[in-house]
Amino acid sequence: MSMNVPAESRPATEYLFGAGDEEIARLLERAGRRRLASEVLLDQLAVAPGWNVLDVGCGPLGILDLLAERVGDAGSVVGVDREPAMLAAARRVLAERALNRVRLVQASAAAMPLPADSFDLVHERLALVSLAEAPDATAEMVRVTRPGGWVALQEYDHVSLLCQPPQPAWDLLMNAWHRVRAEAGMDITVGRHLPGLLRAAGLGDITVEVHSSVRRSGADGHVLPLYMAATHRDRMTTVGGLTAAELDGAVADLTAHLDDPNTIVVNPLLFQAWARKQS
């Protein structure tokens, strides 16, 4: 097969959250929470033994384990991520789970060193939000999908993200986070744009589903505003515009509020969109 790899036409956005141990732990926890929705998606695509599949922006796990279970020894699984630390973590996780047949590739989603028309399924989950080149990445995923194969995208849309009952500390931290993510070029509404991205990449007959979920009471360090305050204090107090005292006070107030059994957090909507590549 020819290696027709397109050049990147836009600079890659920085991955705001980094690739430290805390971020690896957060991504693995998130993979567990989103496992059921991903299993339902793979059921609808009828992923079967013998398929060649690709997980783009896999991080420390993505859905590599789910794909390996579905395609079996007769199939092949490839994971792509641009961050060396993420791939190092993925190697550790895969080894711990005895998933020895997964191949990992370091590359940008918008320029993968993979042959065209070679995968039965190309999947990405929660990677496009951090990419300035989301249209290029989607086109690249279509390029490496074989005719008749599937391209499947999963992304958050923060339109639903809220805390109930309302809490001023939540609003203060979230407003600071919005300033940080805007400066980093992140699109927190990317979920709703998935059908358009697939259509612009030349696909039709697109299916879209949306999943919602809530967190019950309990101050989980992975709740977005608390996570940002803990791991990106410098950004929250510079780009975010908070003083150190405001940040610490808001964290204490929100932690107490989340511990209240009457408090819930509505998570971002998870959009899923998929389509076949035509011959």
Protein Blocks (a to p, Z undefined) as FASTA:
>chain_A
ZZddcddfbdcdddfklpafklmmmmmmmmmmmmmmmmmmmmmnopaehiacddehkljn
ommmmmmmmnommlccddddfbfklmmmmmmmmmmnopakbccddddfklccbdehkbfb
dcdehklmmpfklmmmmmmmmmmpcehiacddddddfklgccddddfklmmmmmmmmmmm
mmnopafklmmmmmmmmmmnopahiacddddddddedidfklmklmmmmmmmmmmmmmno
pafklmmmmmmmmmmmmmpmkbccdddddddddddddZZ
